[in-house]
């Protein structure tokens, strides 16, 4: 019964946030990126032409992180050395950091001399090739203890298992695609890499992250020329630089206002007002109308770990009732009137 109740609450919370906004920001006032170097430790990844994926992925990840940190971006790593980290734990690291973007770095392989860089977001594979790539990366779970219970019976070798992966990332799919396209365009325009486009596939490492998430296949180690390039300092430096430019563009385009400056300043209003509270959450949203179903002039006050979103400023409760009617017309059916004084939301008595 307790498990059923928890599941129900989680689903209700998910549905609320999905309808409320698909571009929700988090509590960090500093833009945070989680960089996930694929494989590691007892899992070498692919070893085409003797090149080792886990080592190349780590070097590109560390180089990328160093560039971003110099630009004032907060960077969290799932690993900074040659250790094995469960896929589930990689997602946990990302979620605990409350980041705005998750990037998983990998190298591809193929039986042919295929070459080029590609980016992926979570979704249903459109063809057998995409499934094979996801299958290869998902097979990492076989290195983990108790993987059957951790991943609820997920079978990397079964295409139908992928269908169950997609729901958790659905809320962030649009932003994931945008971030992936920025990275892909940077590879093509800056480095003249063959464009393998943005694709969707069932990568389990992306399933459990609660943020826009992208998996990057930097190139094919099974192609000797491309493998040599990715294994070189020059290749690793160029790849990390190209990804960093895309991340910075993504940040500048979508997170310009990522700060607590949108919060109401302390002491800015000592008068008693009647206001309409349209929502409350632990997410800090950019105060743009598109985040509030087109409703304009919404502001926010933080109380503890909760952000309360308020609409209207009135001296009389009758005027506030008019704002309440308007808020409900915009779809905020659970809105209610509160009193507001000294930057605090008070209940009506």
C-alpha positions in Angstrom: 0.0 0.0 0.0 2.8 2.4 0.9 4.6 1.6 -2.4 1.3 2.3 -4.3 0.9 5.6 -2.6 4.5 6.7 -3.4 4.1 5.7 -7.0 0.8 7.7 -7.2 2.4 10.8 -5.6 5.3 10.6 -8.0 3.0 10.3 -11.0 0.9 13.2 -9.8 4.0 15.4 -9.3 5.2 14.4 -12.8 1.9 15.3 -14.4 1.8 18.7 -12.6 5.3 19.7 -13.7 4.7 18.5 -17.2 1.6 20.6 -17.6 3.0 23.6 -15.7 6.2 24.0 -17.8 8.4 22.0 -20.1 11.3 24.5 -19.6 11.6 24.5 -15.8 14.8 25.8 -14.3 16.2 24.4 -11.1 17.4 25.8 -7.8 21.0 26.4 -8.9 21.9 30.1 -9.5 24.9 28.9 -11.5 24.5 27.0 -14.7 25.6 23.4 -14.0 26.6 20.7 -16.5 27.2 17.1 -15.6 29.8 15.5 -17.8 29.7 11.7 -17.9 32.8 9.9 -19.3 31.4 6.7 -20.7 32.6 3.3 -19.4 35.6 3.0 -17.1 37.3 0.5 -14.8 36.4 -3.1 -15.6 34.4 -1.8 -18.6 36.8 -0.6 -21.4 34.1 0.2 -23.9 35.0 -0.6 -27.5 38.6 -1.2 -28.4 38.6 -0.8 -32.1 42.2 -0.8 -33.6 43.6 -1.0 -30.1 42.2 2.3 -29.0 40.4 2.2 -25.7 37.1 4.1 -25.5 37.0 4.6 -21.7 40.4 6.4 -21.8 39.4 8.6 -24.8 36.0 9.5 -23.3 37.6 10.4 -20.0 40.2 12.7 -21.6 37.7 14.5 -23.7 35.4 14.9 -20.7 38.1 16.3 -18.5 39.2 18.7 -21.2 35.6 19.8 -21.8 35.0 20.4 -18.1 38.2 22.4 -17.8 37.0 24.7 -20.6 33.6 25.2 -19.2 34.9 25.9 -15.7 37.0 28.7 -17.1 33.8 30.2 -18.5 32.2 30.2 -15.1 30.1 27.1 -15.6 29.7 24.7 -12.7 30.9 21.2 -13.8 30.1 17.9 -12.1 31.8 14.7 -13.2 30.4 11.2 -12.9 34.0 10.0 -12.9 37.4 11.8 -13.1 39.6 8.7 -13.2 39.5 5.1 -14.5 36.8 3.7 -12.3 33.6 1.8 -13.0 30.4 3.7 -12.2 26.9 2.0 -12.6 24.7 3.7 -15.1 22.0 4.2 -12.4 24.6 6.0 -10.2 25.6 8.3 -13.1 22.0 9.5 -13.3 21.9 9.9 -9.5 25.0 12.0 -9.5 23.3 14.2 -12.1 20.1 14.5 -10.3 21.8 15.3 -7.0 23.6 18.2 -8.6 20.3 19.7 -9.8 22.0 20.4 -13.2 20.6 22.0 -16.3 22.4 19.7 -18.7 23.7 16.1 -18.8 26.3 15.1 -21.4 27.5 11.5 -21.8 30.7 11.1 -23.9 31.4 8.0 -25.9 33.2 6.6 -29.0 31.4 4.5 -31.6 32.3 1.3 -33.4 31.1 -0.5 -36.6 32.0 -3.5 -38.7 32.6 -1.1 -41.7 34.9 1.9 -42.0 32.0 4.2 -40.9 33.1 7.6 -39.6 31.7 10.9 -38.2 30.3 12.2 -35.0 26.7 11.8 -33.8 24.5 12.9 -31.0 21.6 11.1 -29.4 18.7 11.8 -27.1 16.4 9.3 -25.5 13.7 7.9 -27.6 12.5 5.0 -29.7 15.1 3.8 -32.2 14.0 4.6 -35.8 16.2 1.9 -37.3 18.3 -1.1 -36.5 21.5 0.9 -36.5 20.3 3.2 -33.8 19.2 0.2 -31.8 22.6 -1.5 -32.2 24.4 1.6 -30.8 22.1 1.8 -27.8 22.4 -2.0 -27.3 26.2 -1.6 -27.2 26.1 1.2 -24.7 23.4 -0.4 -22.6 25.3 -3.7 -22.3 27.4 -2.0 -19.6 24.7 -3.1 -17.1 26.0 -6.6 -17.3 29.0 -5.5 -15.4 26.8 -4.4 -12.5 25.6 -6.4 -9.5 21.9 -6.9 -9.3 21.3 -5.2 -12.6 18.1 -7.2 -13.1 16.4 -5.6 -10.1 18.0 -2.2 -10.5 16.7 -1.8 -14.1 13.5 -3.6 -13.5 14.1 -6.4 -15.9 15.4 -4.3 -18.7 17.0 -6.4 -21.5 19.5 -4.4 -23.7 19.1 -7.2 -26.3 15.3 -6.8 -26.6 14.1 -3.8 -28.8 10.8 -3.8 -27.0 12.5 -3.0 -23.7 13.3 0.4 -25.0 9.7 1.4 -25.1 9.6 1.6 -21.3 12.6 3.9 -21.2 11.1 7.0 -22.8 8.5 8.3 -20.3 10.9 9.8 -17.7 12.8 12.0 -20.3 9.7 13.1 -22.2 9.4 16.3 -20.2 12.9 17.3 -21.3 12.8 16.0 -24.9 12.5 19.3 -26.7 15.4 20.9 -24.8 17.5 17.7 -25.2 17.0 17.9 -28.9 18.0 21.5 -29.0 21.2 20.9 -26.9 22.1 17.9 -29.1 21.6 19.9 -32.3 23.9 22.6 -31.0 26.6 20.1 -30.3 26.1 18.4 -33.7 26.2 21.6 -35.6 29.4 22.6 -33.8 31.1 19.3 -34.9 30.0 19.9 -38.5 30.6 23.7 -38.9 33.7 24.0 -36.7 35.5 20.7 -37.3 34.0 19.7 -40.6 33.1 16.3 -39.2 30.7 14.1 -41.2 27.2 14.9 -40.0 25.6 11.8 -38.6 22.7 14.0 -37.3 20.7 14.0 -34.1 19.0 10.7 -33.5 16.8 9.1 -30.8 17.6 5.7 -29.3 17.0 3.9 -26.0 20.1 4.7 -23.9 19.5 3.6 -20.4 22.0 6.1 -19.0 19.6 8.9 -20.2 16.5 7.4 -18.7 16.8 8.4 -15.1 18.2 11.9 -15.5 15.7 14.6 -14.6 17.1 17.3 -17.0 17.9 17.7 -20.7 20.3 14.9 -21.6 22.5 14.2 -24.6 24.8 11.2 -25.4 27.6 12.1 -27.8 29.3 9.5 -30.0 32.5 11.4 -30.8 33.6 9.1 -33.7 34.5 5.6 -34.7 37.5 3.9 -33.1 37.0 1.1 -35.7 38.0 3.6 -38.4 41.8 3.8 -38.1 42.0 7.4 -39.2 39.2 8.6 -37.0 40.4 6.4 -34.1 43.9 7.9 -34.3 42.4 11.4 -34.4 40.3 10.8 -31.3 43.2 9.2 -29.5 45.4 12.2 -30.1 45.8 15.3 -28.0 44.7 17.4 -31.0 41.6 15.4 -31.6 40.6 15.4 -27.9 41.2 19.1 -27.6 39.2 20.0 -30.8 36.3 17.8 -29.8 36.1 19.2 -26.3 36.3 22.8 -27.6 33.5 22.1 -30.1 31.3 20.7 -27.4 32.0 23.6 -25.1 31.0 26.2 -27.6 27.7 24.4 -28.1 27.1 24.2 -24.3 27.9 27.9 -23.9 25.5 28.8 -26.8 22.8 26.6 -25.2 23.3 28.4 -21.9 23.2 31.8 -23.4 20.1 31.1 -25.5 18.0 29.5 -22.8 19.4 30.4 -19.3 20.3 34.0 -19.5 18.1 34.7 -16.4 19.3 31.8 -14.4 19.8 33.5 -11.1 17.9 34.5 -8.0 17.6 38.1 -9.4 14.0 37.3 -10.5 13.0 36.8 -6.9 11.2 39.7 -5.2 13.8 41.8 -3.3 13.7 41.7 0.5 12.0 44.7 2.0 10.6 45.9 -1.3 7.0 46.0 -0.2 5.8 46.6 3.4 2.1 47.1 2.4 -0.5 44.5 2.9 -1.7 43.2 -0.5 -4.1 40.6 -1.8 -2.5 38.3 -4.4 -3.2 35.1 -6.3 -0.9 32.2 -5.8 -1.0 30.2 -9.0 1.6 27.5 -8.1 4.3 26.5 -5.8 7.3 24.2 -6.4 10.9 23.5 -5.7 11.7 24.6 -9.3 12.7 28.2 -10.2 11.1 29.1 -13.5 12.2 31.9 -15.9 9.4 34.5 -15.4 8.3 34.5 -19.1 4.7 34.2 -20.1 5.3 31.0 -22.1 6.2 29.3 -18.8 2.8 30.3 -17.4 0.5 29.4 -20.2 0.7 33.0 -21.5 -0.2 34.7 -18.2 1.8 37.9 -17.9 3.2 39.7 -14.9 3.9 36.7 -12.7 6.6 37.0 -10.1 8.0 34.7 -7.5 9.0 34.7 -3.8 11.1 32.0 -2.2 10.2 30.6 1.2 12.6 28.0 2.4 13.1 25.6 -0.4 9.8 26.5 -2.1 9.2 29.0 -4.8 5.7 30.5 -4.8 4.4 32.0 -8.0 2.1 35.0 -7.6 -0.1 37.0 -9.9 -1.8 40.4 -9.3 -1.2 43.0 -6.6 -4.4 44.4 -5.0 -5.4 46.5 -2.0 -8.9 44.9 -1.9 -9.9 41.3 -1.9 -12.7 42.1 -4.5 -10.0 43.2 -7.0 -8.0 40.1 -6.2 -11.0 37.9 -7.0 -10.9 39.4 -10.5 -7.3 38.2 -10.9 -8.2 34.8 -9.5 -10.9 34.4 -12.2 -8.4 35.4 -14.9 -5.7 33.0 -13.5 -8.2 30.2 -13.7 -9.2 31.1 -17.3 -5.5 30.6 -18.1 -5.7 27.1 -16.7 -4.5 27.5 -13.1 -7.6 25.9 -11.6 -6.0 25.4 -8.2 -5.1 29.1 -7.7 -6.2 30.8 -4.5 -6.0 34.3 -2.9 -3.4 35.0 -0.3 -2.3 38.1 1.6 1.2 39.3 1.0 3.4 41.5 3.2 7.1 42.0 3.8 7.9 39.5 1.0 6.0 36.8 2.8 2.9 34.9 1.6 0.2 34.7 4.3 -3.0 32.8 4.5 -6.3 34.5 4.3 -8.0 34.7 7.7 
